[in-house]
């Protein structure tokens, strides 16, 4: 093609050369065709091997020895009695609640001091990864791993730092002396996902006589053998079908929480460790100094007593349980029903309705998700519903919409 | 462009005809590297890559302060710390510039020799097609390493020249000293080199299909763009972990404290899969192909 001289001659030489080279192996055209066919074998084999490897990887690993049989009560006691407060691990959280997905790179990942509905919404959608480092009860660090960004919550003693790499902003909070040991989340602080322990604690606390508790087949979580504690509401009045909590056999630590909606086959929400080490993390991780050039905002700790409502929905809570808990804190205990059917009511305040409108106007995706129903608008998900009435009241619960409407209609 | 006929290769072939195959492959590899990095085109590609951080640095230097949170990540940090030029430039070059240059080199591997009429000479010498394929791929990999390294080093150099250099703030908010930051730049370059290995294998395969190098180059670049577009479509979420460009921007994990190796490992595994699949395809095509030029 490119050569200018003696093309034919060279071609002949090359063809001869090829044949001479292959001569001992090739006996006739059939053999040559066979061999040509063999040359494509790797191209067919490699994808097959990869597919086989992927399939083998999806088969859940079996624990070597079956765990000693335990009754549900014993597993619950194991989980309740765990004393593991020193570990490091990676948590993955995945939600398919049916809410519009907010991109993690979008306006939601604002300054470190940002709180409010947007970050709460963000942690209710899509997938999130966080690294958690805990050293005792008062040293903790949570790193929310975003693409090319990170949000950190660092607690060292009474000092809590929030850092967002996106705009290099820092917020600082000094916990009041009477603050509880854990959790990190404090009313009025920026959003952070919750660890499986916090979630499991909330669900276990809610497990009363209205819940059927059983122990499923052993599972593996973060490479550790775990009991599979299953909580199933006995009532039809809730959206939740099943809660599965993997309880580490060795330590009793909850390793993962999966919440499945009634009638669904796959979990609508799951959070769990993908890796876990019980070694003490590097102490230097908890010594946070605001980086150069960072704006530091001082946050005031809020108190748990009743206060003005902002803006009707709590800030940083990925589950309905948290939602309820925070609503209870902020609005007093306006609940009806019990157990899984609990409906939380936030009473209307002056200007609340207009604030809700402003909130929806500021969050187009949220406004889109909120469907108009008689008496207000409903934010409907697979696991919980929130009813925003026209007069500014908010009803929330892991219950069907009708129940919220009934609660709002009741005197 | 000068012809890539390599007299030294042919000479070596004659001289070491009976030499063990391993040594022969190595000398062929060195000769391949000499030809690749002796080409004006390769230098033009590397210079174009080096121009990216220079443009970024000069633009930031001449403009007023970049507001935080605007533009590509790290851009707003440049004026405080010149080393961020390297991070920004590597980030900016990932979607298009690196795949473009790698596509040119990988698409040229076999088709370029065929186009110049030198492929048959390489094969007349008892090279063996498999070894030639391996050497060509190794050459493309060498460029995959050289390209991000060029961006990173040029970025660090121009950043140090135009801006103050000091402790670098990682994504986690922790601060590391400049020598450690230089190490992270090298790590990111290695990450990007691994990221481009799969695309190189695709380019190598496409290059065995044709004798028109431009066609193989363009096809390789198109494949990389298509992969990135598919990665953006939420409807194809099941496909995303299988796209070779899926972890390209995952190098941010190397800027966390402590280092997060998850995406490096996932990326390496994925790229190894692509190398295996397209390497096998290239092998099947190249050893059964009639070499006419």
Interface residues (C-beta under 8 A of the other chain):
Chain A: X1 X2 X3 X10 X11 X13 X14 X17 X18 X21 X36 X39 X40 X41 X42 X43 X45 X46 X47 X50 X90 X101 X131 X143 X145 X147 X148 X149 X150 X152 X154 X161 X163 X165 X166 X167 X168 X169 X170 X282 X285 X288 X289 X290 X291 X292 X293 X294
Chain B: X68 X69 X73 X76 X77 X80 X91 X114 X115 X116 X117 X118 X120 X123 X124 X126 X166 X167 X169 X170 X171 X172 X173 X174 X175 X211 X234 X249 X250 X252 X253 X256 X257 X258 X260 X262 X273 X276 X277 X279 X280 X281 X283 X284 X287 X288 X291 X292 X293
